[in-house]
Amino acid sequence: MHRLRNIPGVCKLHDYGIDQEHIYLVMTKYSCCLRDWREKQKSDPSQQLKLYLNIFCQLVELVQVW
């Protein structure tokens, strides 16, 4: 978690910790998830393909870093 904290485009992680029973993550709350955002787009998905591929590539890079 600590390694991902300053990567642009990753949800801001303010704090984290564990106790005997739980893991705690304190992150910035966003109004929707990526799927909700995509479903709210008014234009034809084929017209947004370049944007969606760009987002996908950023996610792939993030997974490789992690």
Backbone as JSON, one array per atom type, in Angstrom:
{
  "sequence": "MHRLRNIPGVCKLHDYGIDQEHIYLVMTKYSCCLRDWREKQKSDPSQQLKLYLNIFCQLVELVQVW",
  "N": [[0.83, -1.19, 0.0], [1.94, 1.19, 0.76], [3.8, 1.66, -1.26], [2.18, 2.4, -3.42], [1.15, 4.88, -2.85], [1.82, 7.47, -3.93], [1.38, 7.45, -6.65], [0.23, 8.91, -9.59], [-3.24, 9.23, -10.28], [-4.1, 7.14, -8.75], [-6.25, 6.22, -6.14], [-6.2, 8.36, -3.35], [-4.45, 7.42, -0.55], [-4.74, 7.94, 2.72], [-4.12, 6.93, 5.25], [-3.32, 3.82, 6.92], [-3.7, 0.65, 8.57], [-3.54, -2.12, 10.92], [-5.26, -4.28, 13.2], [-5.9, -6.81, 15.66], [-8.1, -8.01, 14.45], [-8.93, -6.61, 12.17], [-8.36, -4.83, 9.06], [-7.46, -1.57, 8.28], [-8.19, 1.06, 6.09], [-7.77, 4.32, 5.11], [-9.07, 6.34, 2.88], [-9.51, 8.66, 0.15], [-12.82, 9.53, -0.6], [-14.74, 8.86, -3.43], [-17.26, 9.97, -5.73], [-18.3, 8.07, -7.46], [-17.73, 4.84, -9.0], [-15.42, 3.55, -11.48], [-16.89, 2.04, -13.36], [-19.54, 3.03, -12.98], [-19.12, 5.68, -13.75], [-18.44, 5.29, -16.45], [-20.86, 4.24, -17.45], [-22.46, 6.47, -17.27], [-21.68, 8.09, -19.32], [-22.6, 9.97, -22.12], [-22.15, 9.82, -24.84], [-21.72, 7.65, -27.7], [-20.24, 4.52, -26.99], [-18.26, 3.63, -28.79], [-17.19, 5.98, -29.73], [-15.83, 6.83, -27.57], [-13.73, 5.16, -27.33], [-10.89, 5.56, -27.52], [-10.36, 7.01, -25.16], [-11.21, 5.11, -23.23], [-9.39, 3.01, -23.74], [-7.02, 4.29, -23.05], [-7.42, 4.66, -20.29], [-7.55, 1.96, -19.54], [-4.93, 1.12, -20.2], [-3.48, 2.62, -18.34], [-4.34, 1.4, -15.99], [-3.29, -1.17, -16.36], [-0.54, -0.59, -16.28], [-0.36, 0.25, -13.62], [-0.97, -2.13, -12.25], [1.26, -3.63, -12.97], [3.26, -2.22, -11.62], [2.61, -2.67, -9.01]],
  "CA": [[0.0, 0.0, 0.0], [2.82, 2.35, 0.87], [4.42, 1.88, -2.58], [1.22, 2.96, -4.37], [0.55, 6.09, -2.32], [2.09, 8.69, -4.7], [1.22, 7.23, -8.08], [-0.89, 9.72, -10.09], [-4.43, 8.49, -10.73], [-4.48, 6.13, -7.76], [-7.0, 6.78, -5.02], [-5.3, 8.83, -2.29], [-4.46, 6.64, 0.69], [-4.32, 8.85, 3.79], [-3.56, 6.17, 6.37], [-3.7, 2.41, 6.94], [-3.2, -0.05, 9.73], [-4.2, -3.38, 11.25], [-5.31, -4.71, 14.59], [-6.0, -8.26, 15.72], [-9.22, -8.53, 13.68], [-9.33, -5.79, 11.02], [-7.44, -4.0, 8.3], [-8.05, -0.25, 8.13], [-7.72, 1.9, 5.0], [-8.4, 5.63, 5.1], [-8.84, 6.81, 1.51], [-10.41, 9.68, -0.37], [-14.07, 8.96, -1.12], [-15.15, 9.39, -4.72], [-18.71, 9.91, -5.89], [-18.71, 6.89, -8.21], [-16.64, 3.98, -9.44], [-15.13, 3.68, -12.91], [-18.01, 1.5, -14.14], [-20.65, 3.99, -12.91], [-18.74, 6.83, -14.57], [-18.55, 4.88, -17.86], [-22.28, 4.1, -17.79], [-23.08, 7.8, -17.33], [-21.24, 8.79, -20.52], [-23.74, 10.12, -23.03], [-21.8, 9.53, -26.23], [-21.59, 6.25, -28.1], [-18.98, 3.95, -26.49], [-17.24, 3.54, -29.84], [-16.57, 7.29, -29.83], [-15.01, 6.99, -26.37], [-12.79, 4.04, -27.29], [-9.53, 6.03, -27.24], [-10.33, 7.33, -23.74], [-11.3, 3.86, -22.46], [-8.13, 2.3, -23.9], [-6.04, 5.02, -22.26], [-7.67, 4.3, -18.89], [-7.16, 0.56, -19.39], [-3.46, 1.06, -20.2], [-3.01, 3.14, -17.06], [-4.6, 0.36, -14.99], [-2.32, -2.24, -16.58], [0.74, -0.1, -15.75], [-0.45, 0.23, -12.16], [-0.88, -3.53, -11.79], [2.65, -4.05, -13.14], [4.04, -1.57, -10.57], [2.25, -3.27, -7.72]],
  "C": [[0.88, 1.26, 0.0], [3.46, 2.69, -0.48], [3.49, 2.59, -3.55], [0.76, 4.36, -4.0], [0.76, 7.35, -3.15], [1.99, 8.52, -6.2], [0.03, 8.05, -8.58], [-2.03, 8.83, -10.58], [-4.86, 7.4, -9.79], [-5.2, 6.84, -6.62], [-6.04, 7.16, -3.9], [-5.52, 8.02, -1.02], [-3.88, 7.54, 1.79], [-3.64, 8.12, 4.94], [-4.01, 4.72, 6.25], [-3.12, 1.77, 8.19], [-3.96, -1.35, 9.94], [-4.3, -3.5, 12.77], [-5.51, -6.22, 14.58], [-7.1, -8.83, 14.82], [-9.5, -7.79, 12.37], [-8.13, -5.15, 10.33], [-8.14, -2.67, 8.08], [-7.38, 0.49, 6.98], [-8.48, 3.21, 5.07], [-8.06, 6.27, 3.76], [-9.82, 7.94, 1.19], [-11.66, 8.98, -0.91], [-14.44, 9.67, -2.42], [-16.63, 9.14, -4.92], [-19.18, 8.7, -6.69], [-17.48, 6.06, -8.56], [-16.46, 4.15, -10.95], [-16.28, 3.15, -13.77], [-19.2, 2.46, -14.13], [-20.36, 5.2, -13.8], [-18.92, 6.49, -16.05], [-20.0, 4.79, -18.3], [-22.99, 5.44, -17.91], [-22.66, 8.59, -18.58], [-22.36, 8.79, -21.56], [-23.41, 9.77, -24.48], [-21.69, 8.02, -26.45], [-20.25, 5.71, -27.61], [-17.88, 3.85, -27.54], [-16.52, 4.87, -30.03], [-15.64, 7.56, -28.63], [-13.88, 5.95, -26.3], [-11.36, 4.48, -26.94], [-9.38, 6.35, -25.75], [-10.33, 6.06, -22.9], [-10.0, 3.05, -22.56], [-7.01, 2.97, -23.1], [-6.19, 4.68, -20.78], [-7.23, 2.86, -18.63], [-5.63, 0.43, -19.33], [-2.88, 1.58, -18.89], [-3.22, 2.11, -15.95], [-3.61, -0.78, -15.13], [-0.95, -1.82, -16.03], [0.74, -0.14, -14.23], [-0.3, -1.18, -11.62], [0.55, -4.02, -11.91], [3.55, -3.44, -12.06], [3.83, -2.26, -9.25], [2.83, -4.63, -7.63]]
}
